[in-house]
Amino acid sequence: MAEQIAAADVKNWIPKTALGNDVLKGKYKSVEEIIQKGVLILEPQIVDSLIPSLKHEIVYIGGSPGKGGGIRRTATKRTARMHKSGRRFKLTALILIGNEDGIVGIGQASSKEHRVALEKSLVQAKLNVISVRRGCGSWECSCGGDHSIPFRAEGKYGSIRVTLYPAPKGVGIVANDSAKKILKLAGIKDIWVKAFGQTSTRNNLVFAIYEALRNLSRTKGGL
């Protein structure tokens, strides 16, 4: 399903911002340069043009009753609101993007239609890209590579608080499937994830990890 989501059309792109014009003229060679300068990205085509190998994953935050009991996971979560005319339904989707080399983004959007919610969340993810600080902060490894993170980092979103710990080579990503998606897209190969709170709320868990990854760049030294 992820491959069917429409991407931004770079060929017919007419920039509407000064940053878009600079990217089109070739003044920026990578997204990292834009992030380091602190310039706000307002057009998804900027990310598409600078990262042609961009990948995305859908976080299945919804669910419907399955046959014989249990829950069948869905790409969108449906919520209802009561009006005088009756119930009005809304679908919410959550998408992650990244190049598996230090760039990751997250987007969440709602719509009355399933596909529109996915497309809007993909656009939001491209506008929320960050550069992930990687390294080897594990005392068991100390190889100097970038397979993990340089030091411990924490993030909080809603009722969920997560702590990321650097891990030596070969450990892999020690986390659940939803957390693995964002960490893999960020280019992290070895890490320990410890979560507190209502971790079954997948969107809050992924947002908490996103905040922890963003805090890595904000912090100058180890914790």
Legacy VTK file of the C-alpha trace (Angstrom):
# vtk DataFile Version 3.0
C-alpha trace
ASCII
DATASET POLYDATA
POINTS 223 float
0.000 0.000 0.000
2.882 2.368 0.789
4.080 2.242 -2.838
0.656 3.382 -4.093
0.719 6.744 -2.281
1.185 9.637 -4.681
4.506 11.475 -4.337
5.118 15.129 -5.076
5.703 15.897 -8.769
9.213 17.360 -8.965
9.346 17.657 -12.785
6.432 20.105 -12.968
7.336 21.849 -9.727
7.055 25.649 -9.666
8.573 26.896 -6.363
6.464 29.239 -4.242
9.097 30.049 -1.599
12.598 31.550 -1.631
14.012 28.257 -0.337
12.320 26.374 -3.160
13.893 28.708 -5.735
17.329 28.247 -4.149
16.974 24.461 -4.236
15.863 24.558 -7.868
18.910 26.700 -8.742
21.213 24.197 -7.014
22.313 26.360 -4.075
21.643 23.475 -1.675
23.132 20.042 -2.262
21.489 18.221 0.655
18.660 18.496 3.166
21.223 18.566 5.989
22.407 22.006 4.821
18.866 23.366 5.084
18.313 21.840 8.527
21.633 23.174 9.857
20.711 26.706 8.767
17.339 26.378 10.478
15.345 27.292 7.369
11.712 26.188 7.470
10.709 23.745 4.724
7.270 24.639 3.371
7.246 22.626 0.135
7.443 18.801 -0.011
9.113 18.971 -3.435
12.244 20.338 -1.736
12.760 17.038 0.059
11.841 15.006 -3.045
14.396 16.824 -5.203
17.249 16.551 -2.679
16.531 12.961 -1.599
15.443 10.944 -4.649
15.900 7.683 -2.730
13.408 8.658 -0.014
11.551 5.745 1.587
8.347 5.747 3.602
6.500 3.417 5.957
2.918 3.394 7.183
2.327 2.948 10.907
-0.835 0.897 11.349
-2.522 2.888 14.094
-6.091 1.747 13.388
-7.884 -1.503 14.009
-11.084 -3.350 13.296
-12.544 -6.549 14.800
-11.159 -9.613 13.071
-12.779 -12.969 12.444
-12.820 -15.121 15.544
-11.914 -12.220 17.806
-8.793 -10.098 18.004
-7.970 -6.931 16.084
-7.083 -6.573 12.413
-4.673 -3.653 12.058
-5.520 -0.946 9.520
-3.538 1.949 8.032
-5.994 4.569 9.275
-7.782 5.080 12.588
-11.462 5.991 12.401
-13.009 8.317 14.959
-16.604 9.559 15.182
-18.135 12.815 16.345
-21.808 13.346 17.057
-23.742 16.123 15.307
-27.408 16.963 15.030
-27.455 15.245 11.651
-25.808 12.107 13.065
-22.294 10.728 13.315
-19.480 12.219 11.295
-16.433 10.002 10.767
-12.808 11.018 10.351
-9.816 8.896 9.293
-6.319 9.574 10.650
-3.080 8.224 9.152
0.551 8.246 10.298
3.499 7.953 7.898
7.270 7.873 8.451
9.880 8.836 5.858
13.663 8.598 5.743
16.699 7.817 3.614
18.207 5.310 6.092
21.212 7.630 6.329
20.488 10.223 9.015
17.297 11.858 7.710
13.857 11.015 9.103
10.439 12.658 9.190
6.991 11.992 10.609
3.564 13.135 9.492
0.026 12.686 10.776
-3.107 13.963 9.043
-6.851 13.373 8.923
-9.480 13.302 6.212
-12.859 11.820 5.380
-11.216 9.527 2.815
-8.606 6.836 3.423
-6.275 7.705 0.531
-6.460 11.454 1.128
-5.436 10.958 4.769
-2.393 8.944 3.654
-1.373 11.521 1.046
-1.732 14.441 3.471
0.305 12.653 6.149
3.059 11.937 3.603
3.258 15.648 2.771
3.415 16.524 6.479
6.231 14.022 6.997
8.314 15.738 4.300
7.805 19.096 6.011
8.920 17.646 9.380
12.261 16.090 8.408
15.132 16.229 10.887
18.787 15.264 10.828
19.584 12.429 13.260
22.878 12.551 15.124
24.493 9.107 14.963
27.616 7.597 16.460
28.930 4.787 18.633
28.394 5.671 22.289
28.490 2.120 23.647
31.375 1.337 25.990
31.204 -2.275 24.779
32.011 -1.279 21.204
33.720 2.141 20.884
34.371 1.538 17.193
33.878 5.178 16.226
31.254 4.321 13.593
27.731 5.631 13.108
25.713 2.435 13.565
24.101 3.659 16.814
23.681 6.932 18.746
26.449 8.856 20.552
24.740 8.977 23.962
21.492 8.338 25.790
18.478 10.391 24.712
14.949 10.821 26.045
11.679 11.858 24.463
8.112 12.294 25.670
4.795 12.501 23.863
1.413 12.190 25.531
1.595 9.569 28.281
4.626 7.827 26.764
8.240 8.463 27.698
11.070 6.671 25.902
14.807 6.395 26.519
17.229 5.461 23.748
20.503 3.769 24.690
23.521 3.260 22.389
24.236 -0.397 21.649
27.295 -2.273 20.312
27.436 -3.725 16.823
25.372 -6.844 16.237
22.669 -6.106 18.800
20.193 -4.747 16.261
17.171 -2.595 17.053
15.741 -3.852 20.353
12.196 -2.461 20.130
8.731 -3.329 18.835
7.792 -3.202 15.140
6.477 0.382 15.146
9.647 1.707 16.811
11.841 -0.305 14.465
10.316 1.436 11.442
11.353 4.961 12.436
14.784 3.925 13.740
15.568 1.951 10.584
14.533 4.867 8.355
16.816 7.113 10.429
19.785 4.858 9.617
20.277 3.432 13.103
21.274 -0.239 13.118
21.946 -0.977 16.812
20.027 0.524 19.721
18.130 -0.279 22.917
14.718 1.324 23.447
13.036 1.524 26.848
9.460 2.823 26.933
7.131 3.812 29.784
3.402 4.486 29.659
0.603 3.274 27.402
2.900 1.903 24.687
0.033 0.229 22.838
-0.844 3.717 21.545
1.369 3.422 18.501
1.209 7.008 17.262
2.271 8.409 20.658
5.110 5.872 20.885
6.491 6.793 17.456
6.203 10.531 18.182
8.070 10.026 21.492
10.931 8.293 19.651
10.938 11.102 17.078
11.317 13.641 19.915
14.180 11.607 21.401
15.973 11.569 18.040
15.478 15.319 17.710
16.881 15.852 21.213
20.111 14.139 20.118
20.898 17.114 17.883
19.839 19.664 20.478
22.185 18.262 23.140
25.854 19.254 22.924
27.211 16.464 25.094
26.244 13.194 26.714
23.629 12.838 29.401
LINES 1 224
223 0 1 2 3 4 5 6 7 8 9 10 11 12 13 14 15 16 17 18 19 20 21 22 23 24 25 26 27 28 29 30 31 32 33 34 35 36 37 38 39 40 41 42 43 44 45 46 47 48 49 50 51 52 53 54 55 56 57 58 59 60 61 62 63 64 65 66 67 68 69 70 71 72 73 74 75 76 77 78 79 80 81 82 83 84 85 86 87 88 89 90 91 92 93 94 95 96 97 98 99 100 101 102 103 104 105 106 107 108 109 110 111 112 113 114 115 116 117 118 119 120 121 122 123 124 125 126 127 128 129 130 131 132 133 134 135 136 137 138 139 140 141 142 143 144 145 146 147 148 149 150 151 152 153 154 155 156 157 158 159 160 161 162 163 164 165 166 167 168 169 170 171 172 173 174 175 176 177 178 179 180 181 182 183 184 185 186 187 188 189 190 191 192 193 194 195 196 197 198 199 200 201 202 203 204 205 206 207 208 209 210 211 212 213 214 215 216 217 218 219 220 221 222
